Amino acid sequence: MPTSSPTPTSPPAGEAAPPSARLTGRDRLVLIVLLVAQFMLAVDFSILNVALPAIGDGLGFPLSGLQWIATSFALSAAGFTLLLGRIGDLVGRRRIFLAGLALLGAASLAGGLATTPEVLIAARVAQGLATAAVTPAGLALLTTAFPEGPLRQRALGLNGALMSAGFTSGAVLGGVLTDLLSWRWAFLVNVPVALAVLLIAPAVLHESRPARRPRLDVPGALTVTLGLLGVVYGLTQAGEHGWSNPATLLGLAAGAVLLIAFWCVEGRAAEPLVPLPVLRRPSVAWGNVLGVLAFLTETSLVYLLTLYMQRTLGFSALAAGVSFAVLGLGTVTGGVLAARVIARSSVGATLVAGGLLQAVFTGVLLLLGESPAWMGLLMPATFFGGVGNMLVIVGFMVTATSGLPDGEQGLATGLATMSQQIGITMGTPVMSAVVTAGTAGAVTAGAVLHGVTLAIAVNAALVLLGVVIAAAFLRGRRA
């Protein structure tokens, strides 16, 4: 009996057609606008690190006050992320994205023109607030513009790659601008970029908000914001003065009490800022733990290797910054590969494989010695470690934002952004304390190498902790 050849059929009624894996022309424009904004924000995290001494000389900062250039940014960026992410859900993500970019441009102009320490610190606080608004709103616009599946994974991979590349290239750019022009250009470089995005974005980005506008949970917003401010303040004081310092202990204790109060408030609120069922989802809870570990380990490794290159090998700040271009190339490579790896295996397998790759090549750095010849080991190790770290970061972003409706994407991306910024903020003080313990107060090249090696071992152990978490709780999770 003859058989007819199969013909294409439409999906059954009620079933959505599978999303296309191809980017349209408009998709590319949306990606470009959002990725440029996220790259600019990532650069801001590290661009001033190399320029701090020059800023201190130019504006008359006391040595003890230089830390507040970074601390003021970290406090506002991490402390207000969840609140501003939720406000984006209420008033519209595109609206808060554009408002945040306008604030970033104005704050960068003010910082570049500052003539007193007070004006510069105020500009850094405003830059942090802008970051807290733009980052979760931009991620929510990205996740709602691309449906779950290959397109979203590809977009998140590119986003993660450019963000991580921004962290490493910020150090290079800051050194180049400070040496060739002035530290003021580390601020002013943001102004034309922000202006360009503001001119293009309204024509490209569609507004995104939940169908029903919930009320703002004011008690929840206050307790979580003040709690995060306390934790971040305590961590930054730990890096500056040690873990036994009264300001460190007071900040961490107050932050912990307020975050416990936030959990209690959310359990009773009619319309909570963060519904507890969302936090109890394994993908959200464990995904964000992995996000903290991923950003903590890689950004703190940059700090450790900067110490190694400058204090042990005698490199200049600019030479050390340029050396991180290899790490940046590794993170871009990992971001490009991540979507393909997830598509061919699973998110959980990608998290495990990426973590193992990062742990192995972080462990290799334990072999570093006092000769510049060891750069031949450091550079390939940071490249492959960067690839592994980016597989984890993209896997974390996919995990933490999947399975939630569009109405909760602002919340999901706010949590993911908060995890990212807490990890970045925690990394340097934690590893600085380990290095200080390892050097026992000595400042010789050998003592610094010993302290850095001890901290690298702790770093690798934290990466392996992430591998264990992914294997135990997220291993079978598919995209």
Backbone torsions as a table, in degrees:
resi	resn	phi	psi	omega
1	MET	NA	124.1	-176.9
2	PRO	-66.6	146.5	177.7
3	THR	-113.9	144.5	177.7
4	SER	-86.2	148.3	178.1
5	SER	-72.8	146.5	-178.1
6	PRO	-66.6	144.7	177.8
7	THR	-117.8	150.3	179.1
8	PRO	-60.3	140.8	178.4
9	THR	-124.6	154.0	176.4
10	SER	-77.6	156.8	175.6
11	PRO	-61.3	147.1	177.1
12	PRO	-55.8	155.1	-179.9
13	ALA	-56.7	136.7	179.8
14	GLY	91.0	-12.6	178.8
15	GLU	-101.7	136.2	177.7
16	ALA	-79.1	144.1	174.2
17	ALA	-65.6	145.5	179.9
18	PRO	-61.8	139.8	-177.8
19	PRO	-64.4	143.3	178.1
20	SER	-69.5	146.4	178.4
21	ALA	-94.3	7.1	-178.9
22	ARG	-102.3	141.8	176.4
23	LEU	-86.7	130.2	174.0
24	THR	-82.2	173.5	177.9
25	GLY	-61.0	-40.9	178.5
26	ARG	-67.7	-37.9	176.8
27	ASP	-56.0	-42.0	-178.3
28	ARG	-65.5	-39.4	178.4
29	LEU	-64.3	-42.7	177.7
30	VAL	-59.5	-46.3	179.5
31	LEU	-60.1	-45.1	-177.7
32	ILE	-60.4	-47.6	-178.2
33	VAL	-61.3	-48.6	-177.0
34	LEU	-69.5	-39.1	-178.2
35	LEU	-70.5	-37.2	177.2
36	VAL	-62.2	-42.7	179.6
37	ALA	-64.0	-44.4	-178.6
38	GLN	-67.8	-36.7	177.7
39	PHE	-63.1	-43.4	179.9
40	MET	-61.3	-41.6	179.1
41	LEU	-66.1	-38.8	179.2
42	ALA	-65.2	-40.1	178.2
43	VAL	-59.7	-37.5	-178.0
44	ASP	-61.1	-26.7	-179.5
45	PHE	-64.9	-32.2	-171.4
46	SER	-122.6	-7.2	-171.1
47	ILE	-66.4	-26.0	-177.1
48	LEU	-91.1	-7.2	-175.6
49	ASN	-58.0	-47.4	-179.0
50	VAL	-71.6	-28.2	-173.8
51	ALA	-85.4	-5.8	-173.7
52	LEU	-56.1	-46.7	178.6
53	PRO	-59.9	-40.0	179.7
54	ALA	-66.1	-38.0	177.3
55	ILE	-64.2	-43.0	178.7
56	GLY	-59.2	-42.9	178.8
57	ASP	-67.9	-39.4	-174.8
58	GLY	-72.0	-34.9	-175.4
59	LEU	-110.5	-1.5	178.2
60	GLY	77.8	30.4	174.6
61	PHE	-67.3	134.7	168.5
62	PRO	-67.9	154.6	-176.7
63	LEU	-57.1	-39.6	-178.7
64	SER	-69.8	-18.4	-177.8
65	GLY	-90.4	-9.9	-177.5
66	LEU	-62.5	-33.5	-178.2
67	GLN	-59.9	-26.4	-176.2
68	TRP	-72.0	-15.7	174.1
69	ILE	-64.4	-39.4	176.2
70	ALA	-84.8	-40.2	-175.4
71	THR	-65.4	-41.0	-178.9
72	SER	-62.9	-37.7	176.7
73	PHE	-66.2	-47.1	-176.3
74	ALA	-64.3	-39.8	-179.3
75	LEU	-60.3	-49.5	-177.1
76	SER	-73.8	-35.8	-178.6
77	ALA	-67.0	-46.6	-178.3
78	ALA	-80.0	-38.5	-174.0
79	GLY	-68.4	-32.3	-173.5
80	PHE	-106.1	4.0	-175.6
81	THR	-62.1	-49.1	-176.3
82	LEU	-65.2	-41.9	179.5
83	LEU	-62.9	-48.8	-177.5
84	LEU	-71.3	-29.1	173.6
85	GLY	-63.3	-40.2	179.1
86	ARG	-71.3	-37.8	176.9
87	ILE	-61.8	-34.5	175.0
88	GLY	-60.4	-37.0	175.5
89	ASP	-63.0	-33.7	-174.3
90	LEU	-81.7	-45.6	-173.0
91	VAL	-99.8	-10.3	-178.0
92	GLY	114.5	126.7	-175.6
93	ARG	-70.3	-37.4	178.7
94	ARG	-64.3	-39.6	-178.1
95	ARG	-62.7	-46.2	-178.3
96	ILE	-74.1	-29.1	174.8
97	PHE	-61.1	-47.3	-179.6
98	LEU	-68.9	-40.6	178.6
99	ALA	-63.6	-39.9	178.3
100	GLY	-65.2	-39.8	177.6
101	LEU	-65.1	-39.7	177.3
102	ALA	-62.5	-42.0	177.7
103	LEU	-64.4	-40.3	179.2
104	LEU	-61.6	-44.9	178.9
105	GLY	-62.0	-44.7	-180.0
106	ALA	-66.0	-41.8	179.9
107	ALA	-66.3	-38.7	178.7
108	SER	-65.5	-39.3	176.7
109	LEU	-64.2	-42.5	179.1
110	ALA	-64.0	-40.9	178.9
111	GLY	-65.5	-40.2	179.9
112	GLY	-66.8	-27.0	-178.7
113	LEU	-101.0	2.6	-174.2
114	ALA	-61.0	142.1	177.7
115	THR	-119.2	-4.2	178.1
116	THR	-135.7	154.6	177.0
117	PRO	-58.2	-36.0	-177.3
118	GLU	-63.7	-42.1	179.2
119	VAL	-65.8	-40.1	-179.5
120	LEU	-64.4	-43.6	179.7
121	ILE	-64.0	-41.3	177.3
122	ALA	-61.0	-38.8	178.1
123	ALA	-65.2	-38.2	179.1
124	ARG	-68.4	-37.7	175.7
125	VAL	-61.6	-44.3	179.7
126	ALA	-65.0	-38.4	175.9
127	GLN	-62.3	-39.4	177.7
128	GLY	-64.9	-41.7	177.0
129	LEU	-63.3	-40.4	177.5
130	ALA	-62.1	-41.3	177.9
131	THR	-63.7	-41.4	179.3
132	ALA	-64.4	-25.9	178.2
133	ALA	-86.8	-46.5	-170.9
134	VAL	-75.3	-39.9	-173.2
135	THR	-63.4	-53.8	178.6
136	PRO	-67.3	-35.0	178.5
137	ALA	-65.3	-42.2	178.5
138	GLY	-63.8	-41.6	177.8
139	LEU	-66.2	-38.9	178.2
140	ALA	-65.9	-39.8	176.0
141	LEU	-62.4	-36.7	179.7
142	LEU	-69.5	-46.1	-176.9
143	THR	-70.9	-27.8	177.1
144	THR	-84.5	-20.1	177.4
145	ALA	-78.4	-25.1	-178.2
146	PHE	-122.7	123.9	-178.3
147	PRO	-67.6	158.8	176.8
148	GLU	-55.7	138.0	-178.3
149	GLY	132.4	-160.1	-173.4
150	PRO	-57.3	-40.4	-177.6
151	LEU	-65.2	-45.1	179.9
152	ARG	-65.5	-40.5	178.8
153	GLN	-61.8	-41.2	178.6
154	ARG	-65.0	-43.4	179.9
155	ALA	-64.4	-43.6	178.6
156	LEU	-66.7	-33.7	176.5
157	GLY	-63.3	-46.6	177.9
158	LEU	-65.2	-39.6	178.6
159	ASN	-61.7	-47.6	179.6
160	GLY	-63.3	-40.1	-179.9
161	ALA	-62.6	-45.7	-177.9
162	LEU	-71.0	-34.2	176.7
163	MET	-63.9	-47.5	-179.2
164	SER	-66.5	-39.4	176.2
165	ALA	-63.2	-33.7	177.6
166	GLY	-63.8	-39.5	178.7
167	PHE	-60.8	-44.9	-176.9
168	THR	-77.2	-38.6	-178.7
169	SER	-73.3	-20.8	176.8
170	GLY	-59.9	-39.9	178.9
171	ALA	-65.0	-41.0	179.0
172	VAL	-65.7	-48.8	-177.5
173	LEU	-63.3	-40.5	179.0
174	GLY	-61.7	-41.8	178.2
175	GLY	-65.5	-43.1	-179.0
176	VAL	-64.7	-48.2	-178.2
177	LEU	-63.9	-40.8	-178.6
178	THR	-67.6	-40.9	-178.0
179	ASP	-72.8	-39.9	-172.8
180	LEU	-91.5	-32.1	-176.5
181	LEU	-120.7	-89.4	-179.1
182	SER	-165.1	155.7	176.4
183	TRP	-59.3	-23.8	-178.6
184	ARG	-61.8	-27.6	-179.1
185	TRP	-72.8	-16.4	172.9
186	ALA	-65.7	-25.6	172.1
187	PHE	-88.9	-49.3	-169.8
188	LEU	-66.3	-23.8	-178.9
189	VAL	-61.9	-23.7	179.6
190	ASN	-72.1	-27.5	-169.1
191	VAL	-63.0	-52.1	-180.0
192	PRO	-66.4	-32.7	179.5
193	VAL	-66.8	-46.7	178.7
194	ALA	-61.3	-40.7	179.6
195	LEU	-64.1	-42.5	179.5
196	ALA	-62.3	-44.2	179.4
197	VAL	-65.2	-39.7	179.1
198	LEU	-63.7	-32.6	179.2
199	LEU	-74.9	-33.3	-175.0
200	ILE	-90.9	-39.4	-170.3
201	ALA	-56.4	-43.3	-177.3
202	PRO	-58.9	-29.5	-179.3
203	ALA	-84.3	-13.5	-173.3
204	VAL	-108.4	-39.6	-173.8
205	LEU	-91.7	133.4	173.9
206	HIS	-87.4	149.9	175.7
207	GLU	-66.3	146.8	-178.4
208	SER	-139.2	123.7	175.1
209	ARG	-159.9	159.4	178.0
210	PRO	-62.0	155.6	-180.0
211	ALA	-64.3	-36.2	177.0
212	ARG	-112.7	130.1	-177.1
213	ARG	-88.8	110.4	179.9
214	PRO	-77.5	166.5	175.6
215	ARG	-78.8	153.2	178.6
216	LEU	-79.8	127.9	178.6
217	ASP	-79.8	90.6	-174.5
218	VAL	-64.6	-48.7	178.3
219	PRO	-59.1	-40.8	177.4
220	GLY	-64.0	-42.0	-179.8
221	ALA	-62.8	-41.8	-179.4
222	LEU	-66.8	-46.3	-176.1
223	THR	-68.4	-40.8	-178.6
224	VAL	-71.6	-37.9	-179.8
225	THR	-66.8	-48.5	179.4
226	LEU	-66.6	-35.4	177.7
227	GLY	-64.0	-44.8	178.1
228	LEU	-65.7	-38.3	176.8
229	LEU	-60.9	-41.3	178.9
230	GLY	-63.8	-45.1	-180.0
231	VAL	-64.0	-46.7	-178.7
232	VAL	-65.1	-41.1	177.2
233	TYR	-60.6	-45.4	179.1
234	GLY	-60.8	-40.7	179.7
235	LEU	-65.9	-42.0	179.9
236	THR	-67.5	-35.9	176.3
237	GLN	-68.5	-32.5	176.8
238	ALA	-62.6	-42.1	178.9
239	GLY	-65.7	-30.1	-177.0
240	GLU	-88.9	-41.9	-170.4
241	HIS	-121.1	-6.6	179.9
242	GLY	103.5	163.1	-173.8
243	TRP	-76.7	-16.8	179.7
244	SER	-94.3	-0.3	-179.4
245	ASN	-64.6	138.3	-179.0
246	PRO	-57.0	-38.8	179.9
247	ALA	-65.2	-36.6	177.3
248	THR	-62.8	-51.3	-176.8
249	LEU	-64.6	-40.5	-179.6
250	LEU	-65.6	-44.6	-179.9
251	GLY	-62.5	-46.3	-179.1
252	LEU	-66.6	-40.9	-179.7
253	ALA	-66.3	-46.0	179.2
254	ALA	-62.6	-41.7	178.9
255	GLY	-61.7	-43.5	-179.2
256	ALA	-64.1	-43.2	179.6
257	VAL	-62.4	-43.2	-179.1
258	LEU	-67.7	-35.9	178.6
259	LEU	-70.6	-34.3	173.5
260	ILE	-65.3	-40.7	176.5
261	ALA	-62.7	-37.7	177.6
262	PHE	-60.5	-44.1	179.4
263	TRP	-60.2	-42.8	179.8
264	CYS	-66.2	-41.1	179.1
265	VAL	-61.9	-43.3	-177.2
266	GLU	-65.9	-30.1	178.9
267	GLY	-69.5	-18.8	-177.2
268	ARG	-111.5	-13.8	-175.3
269	ALA	-70.5	141.8	178.4
270	ALA	-68.4	-41.4	177.4
271	GLU	-130.3	81.0	-171.8
272	PRO	-67.7	153.5	174.7
273	LEU	-62.5	-43.1	176.5
274	VAL	-128.4	100.5	178.4
275	PRO	-57.7	130.5	-177.1
276	LEU	-60.4	-33.4	175.5
277	PRO	-58.7	-32.1	176.9
278	VAL	-67.2	-43.5	179.8
279	LEU	-66.8	-24.8	-179.4
280	ARG	-83.1	-9.4	175.9
281	ARG	-63.6	128.7	179.0
282	PRO	-56.9	-37.5	-178.6
283	SER	-64.8	-38.2	180.0
284	VAL	-75.9	-49.5	-175.3
285	ALA	-64.8	-57.6	-176.4
286	TRP	-73.5	-31.6	176.7
287	GLY	-59.8	-42.1	-179.4
288	ASN	-74.0	-30.5	172.2
289	VAL	-61.1	-44.4	178.0
290	LEU	-64.3	-34.5	177.6
291	GLY	-63.0	-44.1	177.6
292	VAL	-59.1	-46.8	-178.2
293	LEU	-65.5	-39.4	-177.8
294	ALA	-64.5	-45.8	-179.2
295	PHE	-74.7	-35.4	178.0
296	LEU	-60.7	-47.5	-173.7
297	THR	-70.3	-42.0	-174.7
298	GLU	-77.1	-42.1	-179.8
299	THR	-69.7	-34.7	177.4
300	SER	-72.0	-28.7	176.1
301	LEU	-64.4	-36.0	175.2
302	VAL	-60.0	-43.4	177.5
303	TYR	-61.3	-46.4	-178.6
304	LEU	-62.8	-43.6	-178.8
305	LEU	-72.2	-28.0	172.8
306	THR	-63.2	-45.0	175.8
307	LEU	-58.4	-45.9	-178.2
308	TYR	-60.5	-48.5	-176.2
309	MET	-69.1	-36.6	-176.7
310	GLN	-85.6	-42.4	-173.7
311	ARG	-90.4	-28.4	-179.8
312	THR	-98.3	-45.1	-178.3
313	LEU	-91.6	-15.0	177.7
314	GLY	80.4	22.1	178.8
315	PHE	-70.8	153.7	171.1
316	SER	-75.4	164.6	178.7
317	ALA	-60.2	-40.1	-179.1
318	LEU	-67.8	-42.4	-180.0
319	ALA	-63.9	-40.4	178.1
320	ALA	-65.0	-41.5	179.6
321	GLY	-63.1	-43.0	-179.4
322	VAL	-64.2	-31.8	-179.4
323	SER	-62.4	-24.3	-179.2
324	PHE	-78.8	-1.2	175.0
325	ALA	-59.7	-33.1	178.9
326	VAL	-65.6	-42.0	175.7
327	LEU	-61.5	-42.5	177.6
328	GLY	-60.1	-40.4	177.7
329	LEU	-64.1	-37.5	178.1
330	GLY	-65.3	-40.4	-180.0
331	THR	-68.6	-38.4	176.5
332	VAL	-63.0	-43.1	178.2
333	THR	-60.5	-45.2	179.0
334	GLY	-62.6	-38.7	178.6
335	GLY	-65.2	-37.8	178.9
336	VAL	-69.7	-37.1	-177.4
337	LEU	-79.9	-22.6	-168.7
338	ALA	-58.2	-46.1	-177.4
339	ALA	-61.4	-38.6	179.2
340	ARG	-67.5	-40.6	179.8
341	VAL	-64.8	-43.1	178.9
342	ILE	-63.2	-42.9	-178.1
343	ALA	-63.8	-33.9	-176.6
344	ARG	-88.0	-13.7	179.7
345	SER	-130.9	-103.6	176.5
346	SER	-161.5	166.9	178.4
347	VAL	-63.8	-43.6	-179.2
348	GLY	-61.4	-44.4	178.9
349	ALA	-63.3	-36.5	178.3
350	THR	-65.9	-41.3	177.5
351	LEU	-61.1	-43.0	-180.0
352	VAL	-67.8	-47.9	-178.2
353	ALA	-63.7	-44.2	179.1
354	GLY	-62.8	-42.0	179.1
355	GLY	-64.5	-41.1	178.0
356	LEU	-64.0	-41.8	178.6
357	LEU	-62.3	-44.6	178.6
358	GLN	-63.9	-42.5	-178.2
359	ALA	-63.9	-42.5	-178.8
360	VAL	-61.5	-47.9	-175.3
361	PHE	-80.6	-17.3	167.4
362	THR	-73.3	-41.6	178.0
363	GLY	-61.8	-34.4	178.2
364	VAL	-58.0	-31.5	-177.5
365	LEU	-68.8	-11.0	174.9
366	LEU	-65.3	-16.4	-179.0
367	LEU	-83.6	-8.0	-174.1
368	LEU	-57.3	142.5	178.8
369	GLY	-122.2	-165.4	-172.0
370	GLU	-91.6	1.3	-179.4
371	SER	-97.0	142.1	175.4
372	PRO	-58.2	-18.0	178.5
373	ALA	-61.9	-21.5	179.6
374	TRP	-69.3	-9.9	173.3
375	MET	-61.8	-24.9	176.0
376	GLY	-64.6	-23.5	174.0
377	LEU	-91.3	-41.3	-174.7
378	LEU	-60.7	-44.0	-172.0
379	MET	-68.3	-49.1	176.2
380	PRO	-65.4	-32.4	178.8
381	ALA	-64.6	-41.5	178.8
382	THR	-69.4	-32.6	177.5
383	PHE	-61.5	-54.9	-175.8
384	PHE	-70.8	-33.3	174.0
385	GLY	-64.0	-37.2	176.6
386	GLY	-64.8	-37.9	176.1
387	VAL	-60.5	-48.4	-179.5
388	GLY	-62.8	-43.2	179.8
389	ASN	-61.3	-39.5	-179.0
390	MET	-70.9	-33.0	173.6
391	LEU	-59.7	-40.4	178.9
392	VAL	-67.8	-43.7	-177.0
393	ILE	-63.6	-44.5	179.2
394	VAL	-67.0	-41.5	176.7
395	GLY	-59.9	-39.7	176.7
396	PHE	-64.1	-44.5	-179.5
397	MET	-63.5	-42.7	178.8
398	VAL	-64.5	-45.3	-178.4
399	THR	-62.8	-46.6	-172.7
400	ALA	-74.7	-14.2	-178.1
401	THR	-116.8	3.2	-178.3
402	SER	-91.2	153.5	175.1
403	GLY	76.4	10.3	179.1
404	LEU	-115.6	144.0	178.5
405	PRO	-68.2	163.5	-179.9
406	ASP	-56.7	-32.4	-179.4
407	GLY	-64.9	-19.8	179.6
408	GLU	-108.0	7.7	-178.9
409	GLN	-68.8	-33.4	175.7
410	GLY	-62.4	-40.9	176.9
411	LEU	-65.1	-47.5	-177.9
412	ALA	-61.8	-44.7	-179.1
413	THR	-73.6	-29.1	173.9
414	GLY	-64.1	-43.3	176.6
415	LEU	-63.0	-43.4	180.0
416	ALA	-63.7	-41.8	178.7
417	THR	-66.2	-40.4	177.9
418	MET	-61.2	-43.2	177.8
419	SER	-60.3	-43.9	178.7
420	GLN	-58.2	-48.2	-174.2
421	GLN	-74.2	-32.7	174.5
422	ILE	-66.1	-41.3	177.5
423	GLY	-61.0	-43.9	178.3
424	ILE	-63.1	-42.5	-177.8
425	THR	-69.2	-38.6	-177.8
426	MET	-72.2	-33.1	-168.7
427	GLY	-55.4	-54.6	-174.7
428	THR	-65.2	-48.3	179.4
429	PRO	-63.0	-37.8	179.6
430	VAL	-63.3	-50.3	-177.7
431	MET	-71.8	-31.0	176.2
432	SER	-62.9	-40.6	178.4
433	ALA	-64.6	-38.6	178.6
434	VAL	-66.1	-43.7	179.1
435	VAL	-61.6	-44.1	-179.6
436	THR	-60.1	-42.8	177.8
437	ALA	-64.4	-37.9	-178.3
438	GLY	-71.8	-30.6	-178.9
439	THR	-85.6	-18.8	-179.2
440	ALA	52.3	37.1	176.6
441	GLY	87.7	-9.9	-179.8
442	ALA	-78.5	152.5	-177.8
443	VAL	-124.3	13.9	178.0
444	THR	-71.6	162.7	-179.4
445	ALA	-59.4	-41.2	-179.6
446	GLY	-67.4	-38.6	179.5
447	ALA	-66.9	-42.1	178.1
448	VAL	-62.7	-41.3	178.6
449	LEU	-60.9	-41.4	179.7
450	HIS	-63.3	-44.9	179.2
451	GLY	-63.8	-42.3	179.1
452	VAL	-64.7	-41.5	-179.9
453	THR	-62.5	-41.6	177.4
454	LEU	-61.6	-43.1	179.8
455	ALA	-67.0	-35.9	176.9
456	ILE	-63.1	-37.7	177.3
457	ALA	-63.2	-41.8	176.5
458	VAL	-63.9	-40.7	178.8
459	ASN	-59.2	-47.5	179.7
460	ALA	-63.3	-36.8	178.6
461	ALA	-64.6	-38.1	177.7
462	LEU	-67.0	-36.4	175.5
463	VAL	-62.4	-43.5	179.2
464	LEU	-65.5	-33.4	174.1
465	LEU	-59.2	-42.1	176.5
466	GLY	-61.9	-38.4	177.7
467	VAL	-62.1	-44.0	179.8
468	VAL	-62.5	-43.3	179.0
469	ILE	-62.0	-45.6	-179.5
470	ALA	-63.4	-42.1	-178.6
471	ALA	-68.1	-35.8	-175.7
472	ALA	-80.8	-35.4	-170.3
473	PHE	-116.9	-18.5	-174.0
474	LEU	-130.7	7.3	-172.2
475	ARG	-59.2	-41.3	-175.0
476	GLY	-88.7	3.3	-174.6
477	ARG	-75.6	126.3	178.0
478	ARG	-99.9	160.4	-179.7
479	ALA	-65.8	NA	NA
